[in-house]
Amino acid sequence: MARSPTAAELHLDQVGNPRFHKSPKVTISETPAQVTRKDPALDEIVSPGEKIEKLAGGFLFTEGPIWVPHTEETDGYLLFSDPTTT
């Protein structure tokens, strides 16, 4: 009986190079997103008239986002991950 490949072997091709997950093609609507303001308190967080900006696309599954605030050492920045490609 043939042995089953190890987890490490499953992620290598026939010559030992790593294999990467290829995301399926997904149809994405280009319809602009809209914000429906149901509470005026939202105006304190997001200024009225602000536009939603798409930063990236083509991800299969994401975790996050999380905003890392501005500090003395760094500007603020946004983090998220796409665990299906790591």
PyMOL commands that set and color helices and strands:
alter all, ss='L'
color gray80, all
select helices_A, chain A and resi 7-10+40-44+83-85
alter helices_A, ss='H'
color red, helices_A
select strands_A, chain A and resi 63-68+77-81
alter strands_A, ss='S'
color yellow, strands_A
deselect
rebuild
show_as cartoon
